[in-house]
Amino acid sequence: MSESGKPLSPVRPSGMEIIFLYPCPFCERSVPFVAPTRPVMVQCDSCRKNFPIVPVDEKLVRFYKTMLANGHAAIDPDFF
């Protein structure tokens, strides 16, 4: 409830991101990254070791976001 005692209305998403999981080659933990579109060195959030990742296709990420209207289609069953 809000400070005035009235219930809050549910909030709609304002956008979306696509998360990819990369297995750490050292500790095998699945490390999440938000659509990495460039080859970079990343750090495992568990063992803190660095490793290179293969990037994802930026065009495919944009396609998903376009098809889902940046997240709006995911909450509206009558979107299409």
MODELLER restraints for C-alpha pairs under 7 A, 6 or more apart:
rsr = mdl.restraints
at = mdl.atoms
rsr.add(forms.Gaussian(group=physical.xy_distance, feature=features.Distance(at['CA:1:A'], at['CA:7:A']), mean=4.55, stdev=0.5))
rsr.add(forms.Gaussian(group=physical.xy_distance, feature=features.Distance(at['CA:1:A'], at['CA:8:A']), mean=5.85, stdev=0.5))
rsr.add(forms.Gaussian(group=physical.xy_distance, feature=features.Distance(at['CA:2:A'], at['CA:8:A']), mean=6.15, stdev=0.5))
rsr.add(forms.Gaussian(group=physical.xy_distance, feature=features.Distance(at['CA:13:A'], at['CA:71:A']), mean=6.70, stdev=0.5))
rsr.add(forms.Gaussian(group=physical.xy_distance, feature=features.Distance(at['CA:13:A'], at['CA:72:A']), mean=6.99, stdev=0.5))
rsr.add(forms.Gaussian(group=physical.xy_distance, feature=features.Distance(at['CA:15:A'], at['CA:70:A']), mean=5.07, stdev=0.5))
rsr.add(forms.Gaussian(group=physical.xy_distance, feature=features.Distance(at['CA:15:A'], at['CA:71:A']), mean=5.38, stdev=0.5))
rsr.add(forms.Gaussian(group=physical.xy_distance, feature=features.Distance(at['CA:16:A'], at['CA:70:A']), mean=5.46, stdev=0.5))
rsr.add(forms.Gaussian(group=physical.xy_distance, feature=features.Distance(at['CA:16:A'], at['CA:71:A']), mean=5.14, stdev=0.5))
rsr.add(forms.Gaussian(group=physical.xy_distance, feature=features.Distance(at['CA:17:A'], at['CA:34:A']), mean=6.53, stdev=0.5))
rsr.add(forms.Gaussian(group=physical.xy_distance, feature=features.Distance(at['CA:18:A'], at['CA:34:A']), mean=5.79, stdev=0.5))
rsr.add(forms.Gaussian(group=physical.xy_distance, feature=features.Distance(at['CA:18:A'], at['CA:35:A']), mean=5.65, stdev=0.5))
rsr.add(forms.Gaussian(group=physical.xy_distance, feature=features.Distance(at['CA:19:A'], at['CA:32:A']), mean=6.18, stdev=0.5))
rsr.add(forms.Gaussian(group=physical.xy_distance, feature=features.Distance(at['CA:19:A'], at['CA:33:A']), mean=5.47, stdev=0.5))
rsr.add(forms.Gaussian(group=physical.xy_distance, feature=features.Distance(at['CA:19:A'], at['CA:34:A']), mean=4.42, stdev=0.5))
rsr.add(forms.Gaussian(group=physical.xy_distance, feature=features.Distance(at['CA:19:A'], at['CA:35:A']), mean=5.66, stdev=0.5))
rsr.add(forms.Gaussian(group=physical.xy_distance, feature=features.Distance(at['CA:20:A'], at['CA:32:A']), mean=5.59, stdev=0.5))
rsr.add(forms.Gaussian(group=physical.xy_distance, feature=features.Distance(at['CA:20:A'], at['CA:33:A']), mean=5.35, stdev=0.5))
rsr.add(forms.Gaussian(group=physical.xy_distance, feature=features.Distance(at['CA:20:A'], at['CA:34:A']), mean=6.23, stdev=0.5))
rsr.add(forms.Gaussian(group=physical.xy_distance, feature=features.Distance(at['CA:20:A'], at['CA:35:A']), mean=6.13, stdev=0.5))
rsr.add(forms.Gaussian(group=physical.xy_distance, feature=features.Distance(at['CA:21:A'], at['CA:30:A']), mean=5.48, stdev=0.5))
rsr.add(forms.Gaussian(group=physical.xy_distance, feature=features.Distance(at['CA:21:A'], at['CA:31:A']), mean=5.29, stdev=0.5))
rsr.add(forms.Gaussian(group=physical.xy_distance, feature=features.Distance(at['CA:21:A'], at['CA:32:A']), mean=4.45, stdev=0.5))
rsr.add(forms.Gaussian(group=physical.xy_distance, feature=features.Distance(at['CA:21:A'], at['CA:33:A']), mean=6.34, stdev=0.5))
rsr.add(forms.Gaussian(group=physical.xy_distance, feature=features.Distance(at['CA:22:A'], at['CA:30:A']), mean=5.31, stdev=0.5))
rsr.add(forms.Gaussian(group=physical.xy_distance, feature=features.Distance(at['CA:22:A'], at['CA:31:A']), mean=5.12, stdev=0.5))
rsr.add(forms.Gaussian(group=physical.xy_distance, feature=features.Distance(at['CA:22:A'], at['CA:32:A']), mean=6.40, stdev=0.5))
rsr.add(forms.Gaussian(group=physical.xy_distance, feature=features.Distance(at['CA:23:A'], at['CA:29:A']), mean=5.46, stdev=0.5))
rsr.add(forms.Gaussian(group=physical.xy_distance, feature=features.Distance(at['CA:23:A'], at['CA:30:A']), mean=4.35, stdev=0.5))
rsr.add(forms.Gaussian(group=physical.xy_distance, feature=features.Distance(at['CA:23:A'], at['CA:31:A']), mean=6.00, stdev=0.5))
rsr.add(forms.Gaussian(group=physical.xy_distance, feature=features.Distance(at['CA:24:A'], at['CA:30:A']), mean=6.31, stdev=0.5))
rsr.add(forms.Gaussian(group=physical.xy_distance, feature=features.Distance(at['CA:24:A'], at['CA:31:A']), mean=6.66, stdev=0.5))
rsr.add(forms.Gaussian(group=physical.xy_distance, feature=features.Distance(at['CA:24:A'], at['CA:44:A']), mean=6.39, stdev=0.5))
rsr.add(forms.Gaussian(group=physical.xy_distance, feature=features.Distance(at['CA:27:A'], at['CA:47:A']), mean=6.66, stdev=0.5))
rsr.add(forms.Gaussian(group=physical.xy_distance, feature=features.Distance(at['CA:31:A'], at['CA:44:A']), mean=6.35, stdev=0.5))
rsr.add(forms.Gaussian(group=physical.xy_distance, feature=features.Distance(at['CA:35:A'], at['CA:56:A']), mean=6.55, stdev=0.5))
rsr.add(forms.Gaussian(group=physical.xy_distance, feature=features.Distance(at['CA:36:A'], at['CA:55:A']), mean=5.38, stdev=0.5))
rsr.add(forms.Gaussian(group=physical.xy_distance, feature=features.Distance(at['CA:36:A'], at['CA:56:A']), mean=6.01, stdev=0.5))
rsr.add(forms.Gaussian(group=physical.xy_distance, feature=features.Distance(at['CA:37:A'], at['CA:55:A']), mean=4.77, stdev=0.5))
rsr.add(forms.Gaussian(group=physical.xy_distance, feature=features.Distance(at['CA:37:A'], at['CA:56:A']), mean=5.10, stdev=0.5))
rsr.add(forms.Gaussian(group=physical.xy_distance, feature=features.Distance(at['CA:37:A'], at['CA:57:A']), mean=6.21, stdev=0.5))
rsr.add(forms.Gaussian(group=physical.xy_distance, feature=features.Distance(at['CA:37:A'], at['CA:58:A']), mean=5.61, stdev=0.5))
rsr.add(forms.Gaussian(group=physical.xy_distance, feature=features.Distance(at['CA:38:A'], at['CA:55:A']), mean=5.08, stdev=0.5))
rsr.add(forms.Gaussian(group=physical.xy_distance, feature=features.Distance(at['CA:39:A'], at['CA:53:A']), mean=5.91, stdev=0.5))
rsr.add(forms.Gaussian(group=physical.xy_distance, feature=features.Distance(at['CA:39:A'], at['CA:54:A']), mean=5.63, stdev=0.5))
rsr.add(forms.Gaussian(group=physical.xy_distance, feature=features.Distance(at['CA:39:A'], at['CA:55:A']), mean=5.16, stdev=0.5))
rsr.add(forms.Gaussian(group=physical.xy_distance, feature=features.Distance(at['CA:40:A'], at['CA:52:A']), mean=5.68, stdev=0.5))
rsr.add(forms.Gaussian(group=physical.xy_distance, feature=features.Distance(at['CA:40:A'], at['CA:53:A']), mean=6.09, stdev=0.5))
rsr.add(forms.Gaussian(group=physical.xy_distance, feature=features.Distance(at['CA:41:A'], at['CA:50:A']), mean=6.18, stdev=0.5))
rsr.add(forms.Gaussian(group=physical.xy_distance, feature=features.Distance(at['CA:41:A'], at['CA:51:A']), mean=5.30, stdev=0.5))
rsr.add(forms.Gaussian(group=physical.xy_distance, feature=features.Distance(at['CA:41:A'], at['CA:52:A']), mean=4.26, stdev=0.5))
rsr.add(forms.Gaussian(group=physical.xy_distance, feature=features.Distance(at['CA:41:A'], at['CA:53:A']), mean=6.47, stdev=0.5))
rsr.add(forms.Gaussian(group=physical.xy_distance, feature=features.Distance(at['CA:42:A'], at['CA:50:A']), mean=5.36, stdev=0.5))
rsr.add(forms.Gaussian(group=physical.xy_distance, feature=features.Distance(at['CA:42:A'], at['CA:51:A']), mean=5.55, stdev=0.5))
rsr.add(forms.Gaussian(group=physical.xy_distance, feature=features.Distance(at['CA:42:A'], at['CA:52:A']), mean=6.14, stdev=0.5))
rsr.add(forms.Gaussian(group=physical.xy_distance, feature=features.Distance(at['CA:43:A'], at['CA:49:A']), mean=5.49, stdev=0.5))
rsr.add(forms.Gaussian(group=physical.xy_distance, feature=features.Distance(at['CA:43:A'], at['CA:50:A']), mean=4.33, stdev=0.5))
rsr.add(forms.Gaussian(group=physical.xy_distance, feature=features.Distance(at['CA:43:A'], at['CA:51:A']), mean=6.47, stdev=0.5))
rsr.add(forms.Gaussian(group=physical.xy_distance, feature=features.Distance(at['CA:44:A'], at['CA:50:A']), mean=6.38, stdev=0.5))
rsr.add(forms.Gaussian(group=physical.xy_distance, feature=features.Distance(at['CA:65:A'], at['CA:71:A']), mean=6.99, stdev=0.5))
rsr.add(forms.Gaussian(group=physical.xy_distance, feature=features.Distance(at['CA:68:A'], at['CA:74:A']), mean=6.54, stdev=0.5))
rsr.add(forms.Gaussian(group=physical.xy_distance, feature=features.Distance(at['CA:73:A'], at['CA:79:A']), mean=5.47, stdev=0.5))
